[in-house]
Amino acid sequence: MIIIGIGVLFLLRNMDIVIFQDVWRFWPVLLIAAGLARMVDAHHSGCQLTGGIMIGAGGLLLANTLGFLHLNWHDFWPLILIGAGLAMLYQRLVPPRPVSPTSAGDFEGSLNDHAVFGGVDRKLTTADFRGGSTSAVFGGVQIDLRRSAMRGDSATVDVSTMFGGMEFKVPQNWLVVSQVTAIFGGVDNKCVEPDPSMPGVKRLFVKGSVIFGGIEFKN
């Protein structure tokens, strides 16, 4: 919907129906919209935290581009420390959202890893991988699933990256199905994909967003 709206505005401007200038000043609205979407769809507290940081960063950048604030790096860098402290307090004080008994986060063989101004390096060994959630904000996450297996036919992982990166290593019989939205970021699938018609092939669905960051898949 955002892409369609931007396209319509440019078309109307090119046809001299609507006149507006300096449209690029409003690019932080993309961050705010993505943050709102993350908070609405959040199933874990980490996703809520990521959405809140995206909204806050987008609001500051929008106020700066519109002239309400006059921020530069010399003035801006302490906000990173404030954001890191607020993120730590949020994870410590805010209880996790209630989830259903069948949620992936309730099982040992699931992901619930979040990196904020730091890094996560995890090797998961389980015979029944159920999916989960992971996020990286000004940090990095490395997940090694090569010694894991699925009892079901598929599993879903919800990802969220902003100014960070993720790397997933998966077994050779897993087929990665990426449904990730990249905004000023990228998704790189370097896996040698198995033949979907072969017996024993499992599907790993990856959903979420990448903003000013990247996600890489390997097998």
Helices and strands as residue ranges (DSSP letters): H 2-14, G 23-26, H 28-40, H 45-65, H 73-76, H 78-93, G 104-106, E 111-116, E 119-123, E 131-137, E 140-144, E 154-162, E 165-169, E 174-183, E 186-189, E 202-211, E 214-218
